């Protein structure tokens, strides 16, 4: 695999894991020439593509980059790394492929993205939700913020001792 930085073909795989419900292998690689790390994805060529059913019932091909772009916009200037965004995209795709093989509703993708954003960064979650849900007034937004503040992240551990 050619390094995207120095274009040399000398690298070492340092981590592999499956994503998209086992349909893709994600590999972290270390270039032996320039010493930088990069990620590659390996997947089987499929004869069909996943279609997304939009709100107006039109169908468009699923595009992982659109999911990542939405996550990046929500996480702009937030303490969320590019790797966390990629991992969220992996989890969203796993949800999608567990749900459907050929078609998925855009609402399902949005709800999955909100679920994963909520566990990573609540401000990013609120940004995404405010665009995705198209709140009619500030009261709806305030209600969503209040609810997000009240619920702990799935990844947060309950405190055993108080300070």
KADA-V221747 format. One record per residue. N is the residue number from 1. OMEGA is omega in degrees with one decimal (none if undefined). NEAR is the number of other C-alpha atoms within 12 Angstrom. D_CENTER is the distance of its C-alpha to the mean C-alpha in whole Angstrom. Layout:
# KADA-V221747
n: {N;N}
omega: {OMEGA;OMEGA}
near: {NEAR;NEAR}
d_center: {D_CENTER;D_CENTER}
This chain:
# KADA-V221747
n: {1;2;3;4;5;6;7;8;9;10;11;12;13;14;15;16;17;18;19;20;21;22;23;24;25;26;27;28;29;30;31;32;33;34;35;36;37;38;39;40;41;42;43;44;45;46;47;48;49;50;51;52;53;54;55;56;57;58;59;60;61;62;63;64;65;66;67;68;69;70;71;72;73;74;75;76;77;78;79;80;81;82;83;84;85;86;87;88;89;90;91;92;93;94;95;96;97;98;99;100;101;102;103;104;105;106;107;108;109;110;111;112;113;114;115;116;117;118;119;120;121;122;123;124;125;126;127;128;129;130;131;132;133;134;135;136;137;138;139;140;141;142;143;144;145;146;147;148;149;150;151;152;153;154;155;156;157;158;159;160;161;162;163}
omega: {-179.9;176.2;179.9;-177.8;-175.8;177.1;176.8;-177.2;-179.5;179.9;179.6;176.8;-179.2;178.7;174.7;173.9;179.6;174.8;-176.1;178.5;176.5;-178.2;-176.9;173.4;178.0;-179.1;171.5;-177.0;178.3;179.8;-178.9;-179.6;-176.0;175.6;178.9;179.8;176.6;-176.6;173.0;178.1;-179.2;179.3;178.2;175.9;-177.4;-179.3;177.0;178.7;175.9;177.6;176.9;177.7;-177.4;-179.1;-179.1;-179.6;172.6;-179.1;177.4;178.0;176.3;-179.3;179.8;-177.7;176.3;177.1;-180.0;179.1;177.5;177.7;179.6;178.1;-179.7;-175.4;-177.8;-179.8;175.0;-178.8;-180.0;-177.0;176.2;178.6;177.0;178.5;177.1;179.4;175.9;178.2;177.0;-177.9;177.4;178.4;175.8;176.6;-178.3;-175.2;171.3;-176.0;-173.6;178.0;-173.4;-178.4;176.5;179.3;179.6;178.0;178.6;179.9;179.3;179.6;177.6;178.4;179.6;179.4;-177.6;176.7;-178.8;-178.7;-177.7;-176.6;-174.9;177.2;177.0;177.1;-179.2;176.9;-178.1;-178.0;-178.3;177.0;-175.2;-176.1;178.1;-178.9;-178.8;179.5;-177.1;179.4;178.2;178.4;179.9;177.7;179.1;178.9;-180.0;179.5;179.8;179.2;-176.3;-176.7;175.4;174.3;174.9;-176.7;179.8;177.1;176.9;179.7;179.2;-178.0;175.6;-178.9;none}
near: {23;21;25;21;20;19;16;18;17;21;27;24;22;18;17;18;21;22;28;30;22;21;22;23;21;26;23;24;27;27;25;22;19;19;17;21;25;28;29;27;24;19;16;12;9;11;8;12;18;24;24;29;22;19;16;11;14;14;18;20;20;26;19;26;16;19;32;30;20;29;46;30;24;32;30;21;15;21;17;25;17;21;20;22;32;30;27;36;34;33;30;33;36;26;26;34;28;20;19;21;23;21;26;33;28;29;21;25;38;34;23;33;44;37;28;35;41;34;25;31;35;31;28;32;39;36;31;35;34;25;19;25;19;15;19;13;12;12;12;17;23;17;18;27;24;16;17;27;18;12;16;18;20;16;13;12;9;11;8;6;6;5;4}
d_center: {24;25;24;22;24;28;28;29;29;29;26;26;23;22;19;18;16;15;11;11;14;16;16;15;16;14;17;17;20;23;25;29;30;28;27;23;20;18;15;16;15;18;18;21;22;22;24;22;19;17;18;16;19;19;21;24;24;23;21;19;17;14;12;9;10;10;7;6;9;9;6;9;12;11;11;14;17;15;15;11;12;10;10;8;5;5;6;3;2;6;6;5;8;10;10;11;14;15;16;17;18;20;19;16;16;14;15;13;10;11;12;9;6;10;10;7;8;12;12;10;12;15;16;12;12;15;15;12;15;18;17;15;18;21;23;26;28;27;28;25;23;25;25;21;21;24;22;19;22;23;21;20;16;16;16;19;22;25;28;31;33;34;35}
